Amino acid sequence: MSAPTAPTVPKAPSFADIRRAAEAIAVHLPPTPAWSYPALDAVAGCEVVVKHENTQPTGAFKVRGGIALAATMPADQLARGLVTASTGNHAQSIAYAARLADTTATIVVPTSAPTAKVDAVRLLGATVVTFGPTMTEAVAHARQLADERGMSYVDPGNTPAIIAGHATVYVELFRQRPDLEAVYVPIGSGSGAAGACLVRDELAPHCLVVGVQSSAAPAAYRSWASRRAEAAPCLTRHSGLATGHSFDLPQSVLAAGLVRFVLVGDDAIDRAVGLLAHKAHTLAEGAGAAALAGLLHDDARPARCAVVCTGGNASDDDLAALQPSPLPAD
Ligand SMILES: Cc1ncc(COP(=O)(O)O)c(C=O)c1O
């Protein structure tokens, strides 16, 4: 199966776009904390700053993307209602933003989407349509619904305003810790990591951005390595990382922006969920702990690193996989 691609690759947001997104987001959300924890540093052998996007009202960094998008959308497009595809956190973001902007949201979720996230989307007032086993089929169906019903399609990975919103994590982080030598970012579509690279280029050019993906859903990694659109099996248990194809816009930024990619197994991600719980007082979902798993796998990690805890929407399976402390270092 070949990877679906957007007809043309949109332009990445400028730093001015990212600043405007930060202003729009600041109206609704305070900056998230960035803490380090001696017990976690001792396991990692370096300072690990945890950027706590798990504290967002929807439980994930993606809430920034929806707010930034709604702030830049023409009123007539907003009024048509938004339709998108997501395994849960982008869905909650669009539902949250639609509610703030007083419009409707329709979210296509693959059958693999966790029930708790889908329930949360419904509670935010969005209409949920379940379609297809993975994001690849769900994205295609969301596009079709937009065409048939005249709604505004929001591509989860290829929308510049959403990347600008996600980038604001890093505007905060590099202001909080300008001395970071590396930041580890989990990758599904790559929209968050693309935002990290764009902000790093402006605010912290010395800082390396390292991408982390599940080896059980490596499409973005393969695309980054080959410099082409790629599809790959999507077998990860961790829903935020469950993408079966690459997204062109993030990849256009990641090609030069990422210093390296670390692939980690789903079990290593489970162990990182446990480390965040036991060593950093933090409830993370698998995708939210993947950056830490990547850091621990990276023999070249420098002395002052950040991991973005991108989400705290732990599923029952994430919680069931929690091991008692102390954990073996991975
Ligand atoms: C908690 C969490 N972390 C990481 C990711 C991956 O982000 P991106 O799709 O921007 O690469 C997602 C995607 O939904 C997510 O929900």
The ligand as an ORCA input file, in Angstrom:
! r2SCAN-3c Opt
* xyz 0 1
  C       0.424     12.169     23.636
  C       0.961     12.257     22.251
  N       2.286     12.306     22.089
  C       2.838     12.365     20.864
  C       2.060     12.366     19.737
  C       2.704     12.457     18.398
  O       2.586     13.770     17.937
  P       2.692     14.132     16.402
  O       1.528     13.499     15.712
  O       2.662     15.598     16.380
  O       3.972     13.557     15.918
  C       0.663     12.337     19.857
  C      -0.201     12.351     18.684
  O      -1.390     12.299     18.755
  C       0.104     12.274     21.154
  O      -1.215     12.235     21.329
*
